[in-house]
Amino acid sequence: MFYQIRIKGHLGPQWTDWFGGLNITLEESGDTLLTGPLDQAALHGLLKKVRDLGMPLISAVRIKPQVERGEREE
């Protein structure tokens, strides 16, 4: 399953490894989006990391993965 976690504040790209290779997107609003595949155990671990950073969690939602050009979503 793919998740998108939104946190308040910006994280730099150096945090990618710490967040298990999730895509980090910095938004103009000042929020950071962490996006990628996570199972339930990894999701809980990631939420603990966000808590440990002291950054406010805005949302955590399950999303459909983006389909690469030429591939079909099943």
mmCIF file of the C-alpha atoms, coordinates in Angstrom:
data_MODEL
# 
_entry.id   MODEL 
# 
loop_
_atom_site.group_PDB 
_atom_site.id 
_atom_site.type_symbol 
_atom_site.label_atom_id 
_atom_site.label_alt_id 
_atom_site.label_comp_id 
_atom_site.label_asym_id 
_atom_site.label_entity_id 
_atom_site.label_seq_id 
_atom_site.pdbx_PDB_ins_code 
_atom_site.Cartn_x 
_atom_site.Cartn_y 
_atom_site.Cartn_z 
_atom_site.occupancy 
_atom_site.B_iso_or_equiv 
_atom_site.pdbx_formal_charge 
_atom_site.auth_seq_id 
_atom_site.auth_comp_id 
_atom_site.auth_asym_id 
_atom_site.auth_atom_id 
_atom_site.pdbx_PDB_model_num 
ATOM 1  C CA . MET A 1 1  ? 0.000  0.000  0.000   1.00 0.00 ? 1  MET A CA 1 
ATOM 2  C CA . PHE A 1 2  ? 1.130  3.527  -0.723  1.00 0.00 ? 2  PHE A CA 1 
ATOM 3  C CA . TYR A 1 3  ? 0.836  6.266  1.871   1.00 0.00 ? 3  TYR A CA 1 
ATOM 4  C CA . GLN A 1 4  ? 1.229  10.007 1.890   1.00 0.00 ? 4  GLN A CA 1 
ATOM 5  C CA . ILE A 1 5  ? 2.251  11.485 5.224   1.00 0.00 ? 5  ILE A CA 1 
ATOM 6  C CA . ARG A 1 6  ? 2.053  15.260 5.595   1.00 0.00 ? 6  ARG A CA 1 
ATOM 7  C CA . ILE A 1 7  ? 4.059  16.968 8.320   1.00 0.00 ? 7  ILE A CA 1 
ATOM 8  C CA . LYS A 1 8  ? 4.409  20.631 9.226   1.00 0.00 ? 8  LYS A CA 1 
ATOM 9  C CA . GLY A 1 9  ? 7.849  21.995 8.401   1.00 0.00 ? 9  GLY A CA 1 
ATOM 10 C CA . HIS A 1 10 ? 10.447 21.192 5.786   1.00 0.00 ? 10 HIS A CA 1 
ATOM 11 C CA . LEU A 1 11 ? 12.820 18.239 5.800   1.00 0.00 ? 11 LEU A CA 1 
ATOM 12 C CA . GLY A 1 12 ? 15.886 18.164 3.584   1.00 0.00 ? 12 GLY A CA 1 
ATOM 13 C CA . PRO A 1 13 ? 16.749 15.357 1.152   1.00 0.00 ? 13 PRO A CA 1 
ATOM 14 C CA . GLN A 1 14 ? 19.349 14.041 3.628   1.00 0.00 ? 14 GLN A CA 1 
ATOM 15 C CA . TRP A 1 15 ? 16.406 12.524 5.556   1.00 0.00 ? 15 TRP A CA 1 
ATOM 16 C CA . THR A 1 16 ? 15.496 10.130 2.702   1.00 0.00 ? 16 THR A CA 1 
ATOM 17 C CA . ASP A 1 17 ? 17.523 7.220  4.125   1.00 0.00 ? 17 ASP A CA 1 
ATOM 18 C CA . TRP A 1 18 ? 16.145 7.784  7.630   1.00 0.00 ? 18 TRP A CA 1 
ATOM 19 C CA . PHE A 1 19 ? 12.625 7.581  6.213   1.00 0.00 ? 19 PHE A CA 1 
ATOM 20 C CA . GLY A 1 20 ? 13.275 4.336  4.362   1.00 0.00 ? 20 GLY A CA 1 
ATOM 21 C CA . GLY A 1 21 ? 13.684 5.803  0.895   1.00 0.00 ? 21 GLY A CA 1 
ATOM 22 C CA . LEU A 1 22 ? 10.289 7.488  0.798   1.00 0.00 ? 22 LEU A CA 1 
ATOM 23 C CA . ASN A 1 23 ? 9.901  10.350 -1.648  1.00 0.00 ? 23 ASN A CA 1 
ATOM 24 C CA . ILE A 1 24 ? 10.249 13.697 0.155   1.00 0.00 ? 24 ILE A CA 1 
ATOM 25 C CA . THR A 1 25 ? 8.363  16.628 -1.370  1.00 0.00 ? 25 THR A CA 1 
ATOM 26 C CA . LEU A 1 26 ? 8.648  20.133 0.055   1.00 0.00 ? 26 LEU A CA 1 
ATOM 27 C CA . GLU A 1 27 ? 5.543  22.239 -0.477  1.00 0.00 ? 27 GLU A CA 1 
ATOM 28 C CA . GLU A 1 28 ? 5.366  26.011 -0.723  1.00 0.00 ? 28 GLU A CA 1 
ATOM 29 C CA . SER A 1 29 ? 2.983  25.978 2.246   1.00 0.00 ? 29 SER A CA 1 
ATOM 30 C CA . GLY A 1 30 ? 5.877  24.878 4.458   1.00 0.00 ? 30 GLY A CA 1 
ATOM 31 C CA . ASP A 1 31 ? 4.693  21.265 4.714   1.00 0.00 ? 31 ASP A CA 1 
ATOM 32 C CA . THR A 1 32 ? 6.633  18.138 3.783   1.00 0.00 ? 32 THR A CA 1 
ATOM 33 C CA . LEU A 1 33 ? 5.044  15.144 2.057   1.00 0.00 ? 33 LEU A CA 1 
ATOM 34 C CA . LEU A 1 34 ? 6.517  11.680 2.576   1.00 0.00 ? 34 LEU A CA 1 
ATOM 35 C CA . THR A 1 35 ? 5.173  9.336  -0.094  1.00 0.00 ? 35 THR A CA 1 
ATOM 36 C CA . GLY A 1 36 ? 5.792  5.699  -0.885  1.00 0.00 ? 36 GLY A CA 1 
ATOM 37 C CA . PRO A 1 37 ? 4.974  2.063  -0.197  1.00 0.00 ? 37 PRO A CA 1 
ATOM 38 C CA . LEU A 1 38 ? 4.596  1.038  3.438   1.00 0.00 ? 38 LEU A CA 1 
ATOM 39 C CA . ASP A 1 39 ? 3.168  -1.974 5.204   1.00 0.00 ? 39 ASP A CA 1 
ATOM 40 C CA . GLN A 1 40 ? 1.427  -1.478 8.552   1.00 0.00 ? 40 GLN A CA 1 
ATOM 41 C CA . ALA A 1 41 ? 4.543  -2.113 10.639  1.00 0.00 ? 41 ALA A CA 1 
ATOM 42 C CA . ALA A 1 42 ? 6.594  0.345  8.557   1.00 0.00 ? 42 ALA A CA 1 
ATOM 43 C CA . LEU A 1 43 ? 3.809  2.938  8.777   1.00 0.00 ? 43 LEU A CA 1 
ATOM 44 C CA . HIS A 1 44 ? 3.787  2.741  12.572  1.00 0.00 ? 44 HIS A CA 1 
ATOM 45 C CA . GLY A 1 45 ? 7.581  3.004  12.647  1.00 0.00 ? 45 GLY A CA 1 
ATOM 46 C CA . LEU A 1 46 ? 7.524  6.030  10.377  1.00 0.00 ? 46 LEU A CA 1 
ATOM 47 C CA . LEU A 1 47 ? 4.924  7.764  12.546  1.00 0.00 ? 47 LEU A CA 1 
ATOM 48 C CA . LYS A 1 48 ? 7.163  7.180  15.581  1.00 0.00 ? 48 LYS A CA 1 
ATOM 49 C CA . LYS A 1 49 ? 10.051 8.833  13.717  1.00 0.00 ? 49 LYS A CA 1 
ATOM 50 C CA . VAL A 1 50 ? 7.903  11.864 12.932  1.00 0.00 ? 50 VAL A CA 1 
ATOM 51 C CA . ARG A 1 51 ? 6.929  12.048 16.606  1.00 0.00 ? 51 ARG A CA 1 
ATOM 52 C CA . ASP A 1 52 ? 10.559 11.763 17.693  1.00 0.00 ? 52 ASP A CA 1 
ATOM 53 C CA . LEU A 1 53 ? 11.494 14.688 15.427  1.00 0.00 ? 53 LEU A CA 1 
ATOM 54 C CA . GLY A 1 54 ? 8.905  16.819 17.195  1.00 0.00 ? 54 GLY A CA 1 
ATOM 55 C CA . MET A 1 55 ? 7.316  17.813 13.890  1.00 0.00 ? 55 MET A CA 1 
ATOM 56 C CA . PRO A 1 56 ? 3.520  18.112 13.899  1.00 0.00 ? 56 PRO A CA 1 
ATOM 57 C CA . LEU A 1 57 ? 1.748  15.371 11.928  1.00 0.00 ? 57 LEU A CA 1 
ATOM 58 C CA . ILE A 1 58 ? -0.935 16.864 9.690   1.00 0.00 ? 58 ILE A CA 1 
ATOM 59 C CA . SER A 1 59 ? -2.227 13.732 7.972   1.00 0.00 ? 59 SER A CA 1 
ATOM 60 C CA . ALA A 1 60 ? -1.483 10.138 7.000   1.00 0.00 ? 60 ALA A CA 1 
ATOM 61 C CA . VAL A 1 61 ? -3.573 8.796  4.120   1.00 0.00 ? 61 VAL A CA 1 
ATOM 62 C CA . ARG A 1 62 ? -3.498 5.747  1.900   1.00 0.00 ? 62 ARG A CA 1 
ATOM 63 C CA . ILE A 1 63 ? -3.227 6.658  -1.767  1.00 0.00 ? 63 ILE A CA 1 
ATOM 64 C CA . LYS A 1 64 ? -3.207 4.854  -5.084  1.00 0.00 ? 64 LYS A CA 1 
ATOM 65 C CA . PRO A 1 65 ? 0.287  4.544  -6.540  1.00 0.00 ? 65 PRO A CA 1 
ATOM 66 C CA . GLN A 1 66 ? 0.925  6.566  -9.671  1.00 0.00 ? 66 GLN A CA 1 
ATOM 67 C CA . VAL A 1 67 ? 0.918  4.369  -12.727 1.00 0.00 ? 67 VAL A CA 1 
ATOM 68 C CA . GLU A 1 68 ? 3.958  4.645  -14.947 1.00 0.00 ? 68 GLU A CA 1 
ATOM 69 C CA . ARG A 1 69 ? 3.319  5.492  -18.580 1.00 0.00 ? 69 ARG A CA 1 
ATOM 70 C CA . GLY A 1 70 ? 2.479  2.346  -20.519 1.00 0.00 ? 70 GLY A CA 1 
ATOM 71 C CA . GLU A 1 71 ? 1.629  0.291  -17.418 1.00 0.00 ? 71 GLU A CA 1 
ATOM 72 C CA . ARG A 1 72 ? -1.834 -0.641 -16.254 1.00 0.00 ? 72 ARG A CA 1 
ATOM 73 C CA . GLU A 1 73 ? -2.967 -0.415 -12.669 1.00 0.00 ? 73 GLU A CA 1 
ATOM 74 C CA . GLU A 1 74 ? -4.409 -3.694 -11.398 1.00 0.00 ? 74 GLU A CA 1 
# 
